[in-house]
Amino acid sequence: MSRSVPGATRRADAQQNVEKILDAAIDCLSRNSEASVVQIAQAAGVGRVTLYGHFPSRDSLVEAALTRLLTQGDEVLEDLDLTGDPRAALDALIRSSWLLIAQASAVLEAAQTVLPPGRIHTLHARPEQRVRDLITRGQTEGVFRDDLPASWLASALHHVLKGTVADVANGTLDPEDAPRFITQITLAAYTPRS
């Protein structure tokens, strides 16, 4: 007869609570970037004491939620083939990531109120590098303009994405049209001047 190990059960329960809390934090913060710890705990179905046992402050919870979203997005984008024509690769990147960015937008807004800018930049380093590398390759191959730095072109794309998320959220843009519009405006901005 096998016996359960109480410590292992507690660790599994604790991990389940962490997952529920992070799911609830992402959901609550996506709807309201100012969602409170009480609201998040209620949505997770745990008490405040349990939440604080895993996340000692709202700041640490917001950071963990943003980190989780970025990690999930990175996992999705890891499998994305960005070889070949840089324009097609940029289109694939936008189509694959814009919904991830939309979901992370409100959580990022919450993070910007509680985390130092350097920490947010560190958390975004990997996705930003993916975009800069693609732009740099496009510049090297002559299909993207090289009279502006790749970092600035990446920043411009980020602002277009952020604006698109806002337009979708306020109902002025159909989410189905968003990736096509983002790609068209970005490629127009990236095309070398003749």
HULINGI-V539763 format. One record per residue. N is the residue number from 1. RES is the residue in one small letter. PHI is phi in degrees with one decimal (NA if undefined). Layout:
n: [N:N]
res: [RES:RES]
phi: [PHI:PHI]
This chain:
n: [1:2:3:4:5:6:7:8:9:10:11:12:13:14:15:16:17:18:19:20:21:22:23:24:25:26:27:28:29:30:31:32:33:34:35:36:37:38:39:40:41:42:43:44:45:46:47:48:49:50:51:52:53:54:55:56:57:58:59:60:61:62:63:64:65:66:67:68:69:70:71:72:73:74:75:76:77:78:79:80:81:82:83:84:85:86:87:88:89:90:91:92:93:94:95:96:97:98:99:100:101:102:103:104:105:106:107:108:109:110:111:112:113:114:115:116:117:118:119:120:121:122:123:124:125:126:127:128:129:130:131:132:133:134:135:136:137:138:139:140:141:142:143:144:145:146:147:148:149:150:151:152:153:154:155:156:157:158:159:160:161:162:163:164:165:166:167:168:169:170:171:172:173:174:175:176:177:178:179:180:181:182:183:184:185:186:187:188:189:190:191:192:193:194]
res: [m:s:r:s:v:p:g:a:t:r:r:a:d:a:q:q:n:v:e:k:i:l:d:a:a:i:d:c:l:s:r:n:s:e:a:s:v:v:q:i:a:q:a:a:g:v:g:r:v:t:l:y:g:h:f:p:s:r:d:s:l:v:e:a:a:l:t:r:l:l:t:q:g:d:e:v:l:e:d:l:d:l:t:g:d:p:r:a:a:l:d:a:l:i:r:s:s:w:l:l:i:a:q:a:s:a:v:l:e:a:a:q:t:v:l:p:p:g:r:i:h:t:l:h:a:r:p:e:q:r:v:r:d:l:i:t:r:g:q:t:e:g:v:f:r:d:d:l:p:a:s:w:l:a:s:a:l:h:h:v:l:k:g:t:v:a:d:v:a:n:g:t:l:d:p:e:d:a:p:r:f:i:t:q:i:t:l:a:a:y:t:p:r:s]
phi: [NA:-90.9:-113.6:-74.9:-97.7:-55.9:-63.0:-66.1:-64.8:-63.4:-63.9:-64.5:-63.4:-63.0:-64.9:-63.1:-63.7:-58.5:-62.2:-62.9:-65.3:-65.8:-58.5:-66.0:-61.8:-62.4:-63.9:-65.1:-68.6:-67.5:-89.3:-152.2:-63.9:-103.8:-53.3:-87.1:-60.9:-61.7:-61.9:-67.6:-60.5:-61.8:-63.9:-80.8:76.1:-127.2:-83.4:-61.1:-61.7:-63.3:-59.9:-67.6:-66.9:-101.4:-131.1:-67.5:-152.7:-61.6:-57.7:-67.5:-68.7:-62.0:-61.9:-64.7:-65.2:-64.9:-59.6:-62.9:-61.0:-65.6:-65.6:-62.0:-63.1:-63.5:-63.2:-64.6:-78.2:-57.3:-84.9:-79.1:-83.0:-105.8:-85.5:82.2:-56.7:-58.8:-66.2:-66.2:-65.0:-64.0:-60.2:-62.8:-63.5:-64.2:-63.1:-82.2:-111.5:-66.3:-68.9:-62.2:-66.5:-60.4:-66.7:-78.6:-57.9:-69.8:-66.8:-62.8:-58.9:-63.7:-64.5:-66.3:-86.8:-123.0:-109.9:-68.0:-54.1:-61.9:-69.4:-63.2:-62.0:-61.6:-63.9:-91.2:-56.3:-66.4:-62.7:-64.4:-64.6:-59.4:-68.2:-60.7:-63.0:-65.3:-63.7:-60.1:-62.6:-63.3:-66.4:-61.6:-83.5:81.2:-97.8:-116.7:-60.3:-117.3:-84.7:-126.6:-64.6:-57.6:-63.5:-72.6:-63.5:-64.3:-63.7:-61.9:-61.1:-58.0:-68.1:-63.6:-60.9:-62.3:-64.7:-65.0:-58.9:-64.3:-64.2:-65.5:-62.3:-91.5:83.0:-91.3:-139.9:-71.2:-57.6:-66.2:-83.9:-53.8:-62.6:-66.6:-64.6:-60.3:-61.9:-63.1:-69.8:-70.1:-63.0:-62.4:-72.2:-86.6:-66.7:-58.4:-74.1:-92.1]
